Amino acid sequence: MDAHTSKTASNDPTNAYVKPRRLVRLGQALMAVAALVAAVHLAQHLASSPSGVTDLVAGYPAAGVVFIVGAVLAGRAEPRSR
């Protein structure tokens, strides 16, 4: 057994740092996607009036939900040391 395999996942400082940072980056990516969805929807409104289903499913409400989920992930606090 080498030193790396004897460590448990909860005691590994690299693991304790990487996993929360991935979640934060995922949240930031979701926020960017939400901004893109809102921009595309705005462009649709400027070009023509989208249908009611498109307005509800792929419009501002969908962008808002994705943005909120991304903000929650991106705003996570750093893990506490044990």
C-alpha positions as CSV (number, residue, x, y, z in Angstrom):
1,M,0.0,0.0,0.0
2,D,1.4,3.4,-0.9
3,A,0.7,6.6,1.0
4,H,-1.9,7.8,-1.4
5,T,-4.2,4.8,-1.2
6,S,-4.1,4.7,2.6
7,K,-5.8,8.1,2.8
8,T,-9.5,8.1,3.0
9,A,-11.5,10.4,0.7
10,S,-12.7,12.6,3.6
11,N,-9.1,13.2,4.8
12,D,-7.6,14.1,1.4
13,P,-7.1,17.9,1.3
14,T,-7.1,17.9,-2.5
15,N,-10.4,16.1,-2.7
16,A,-11.9,18.5,-0.1
17,Y,-10.9,21.5,-2.3
18,V,-11.6,20.2,-5.8
19,K,-15.1,18.9,-5.4
20,P,-16.6,22.2,-4.0
21,R,-14.6,24.2,-6.7
22,R,-16.1,22.1,-9.4
23,L,-19.6,22.8,-8.1
24,V,-18.8,26.5,-8.0
25,R,-17.6,26.4,-11.6
26,L,-20.7,24.4,-12.7
27,G,-22.8,27.1,-11.1
28,Q,-21.0,29.8,-13.0
29,A,-21.4,27.9,-16.2
30,L,-25.1,27.5,-15.6
31,M,-25.4,31.3,-14.9
32,A,-23.7,31.9,-18.3
33,V,-26.1,29.5,-20.1
34,A,-29.0,31.3,-18.5
35,A,-27.8,34.6,-19.7
36,L,-27.4,33.1,-23.2
37,V,-31.0,31.7,-23.1
38,A,-32.3,35.1,-22.1
39,A,-30.4,36.9,-24.9
40,V,-31.7,34.4,-27.5
41,H,-35.2,34.9,-26.2
42,L,-34.9,38.6,-26.4
43,A,-33.7,38.3,-30.0
44,Q,-36.7,36.2,-30.7
45,H,-39.0,38.9,-29.3
46,L,-37.2,41.5,-31.4
47,A,-37.5,39.5,-34.6
48,S,-41.0,38.2,-34.1
49,S,-43.4,37.1,-31.4
50,P,-42.6,33.5,-30.3
51,S,-45.4,31.1,-29.6
52,G,-46.9,30.8,-26.1
53,V,-45.3,27.4,-25.5
54,T,-41.9,28.7,-26.5
55,D,-42.4,31.8,-24.4
56,L,-43.0,29.6,-21.3
57,V,-40.6,26.8,-21.9
58,A,-37.5,28.4,-23.5
59,G,-38.0,32.0,-22.4
60,Y,-37.3,34.1,-19.4
61,P,-38.8,31.7,-16.8
62,A,-36.5,28.9,-17.9
63,A,-33.5,31.3,-17.9
64,G,-34.5,32.5,-14.5
65,V,-34.7,29.0,-13.0
66,V,-31.3,28.0,-14.5
67,F,-29.8,31.2,-13.3
68,I,-31.1,30.7,-9.7
69,V,-29.8,27.1,-9.6
70,G,-26.4,28.3,-10.9
71,A,-26.3,31.1,-8.4
72,V,-27.0,28.7,-5.5
73,L,-24.2,26.4,-6.7
74,A,-21.8,29.3,-7.4
75,G,-22.5,30.9,-4.0
76,R,-21.7,27.8,-1.9
77,A,-19.5,28.5,1.1
78,E,-16.0,27.0,1.3
79,P,-16.0,23.7,3.2
80,R,-15.0,23.9,6.8
81,S,-11.9,22.1,8.0
82,R,-12.6,19.3,10.4
